[in-house]
Amino acid sequence: MRSFDIKALDNQFKQLTQRERVSCFAALLICTLAVIYFWMLDPAAIATTKAEKQLQSTYTQQSAVDNEIGQVKLRLQDDPIKRTDQEIVALQQTLTSLNGQLSERLGKFIAADKMAEALSRVLAKTPGIKINYLTSLPVQLFDTDPDAADKDKSAPFYKHSLELQLTGNYSAVYQYLYNLESLQDEFFWYSLKYEVTKYPLASITLQVYTLSNQQDLVSG
């Protein structure tokens, strides 16, 4: 078996024209971005969509039960029978159960005021990464039912977001994203911009968020 000759490969590369070298570098950059997308971003996007759909489904059930309780109470005013009272009790028990499910799911998300600290801990564990900036983005209402014609103005969920920019080589960036995904507390990223600044260094602009029923701003 022939051994891998680095010197011969280097000589062949030096014989390439400037245009051919640029083409090789562009192909390497495209492969790098493809690896980041298929191994890190695509699974993260799927997990984010799944978690949001679970919250939307539970909140939709909660709203339906609320409406049904209201209708039963209206019927109770006209026909106060024991069976109607039992319906209200049963619906209120269902509502309590749904509230518990929502609280449990929200409890899995990292607290909004702990996000910056968690990102800094990951940074300390990842050599070769430098943080350029970390800033809070405006708090947004989480759209629990995007298809509903009548939007609930008092939706209790809020989306707390942070934007940060990092600089490092490909290996360091990959390790940082891997460490971020390995955190026990859950939060999601929804925007990532990868830009080669001075090879092999690149800058990454990343936006992450968590969900909460509190509107307090993220400290960043």
TAVENGI-V554552 format. One line per field, one symbol per residue. phi: phi as a letter, one per 20 degrees, with the letter a starting at -180 (. if undefined). A space follows every 10 residues. Layout:
BEGIN
phi = ???
END
This chain:
BEGIN
phi = .fffefffff fffffffgff ffffffffff fffffgffec ffffffffff ffffffffff fffffgffff fffffffebf dfffgfffff ffffffffff ffffffffef fgfdffffff ffffecfndd eeabbedgfc feffbfeffd fefdgedcdd ccdccdcreg ffffffffff fefffebcdc bbddcfebge fbdcdcdcbc dbedegffec
END
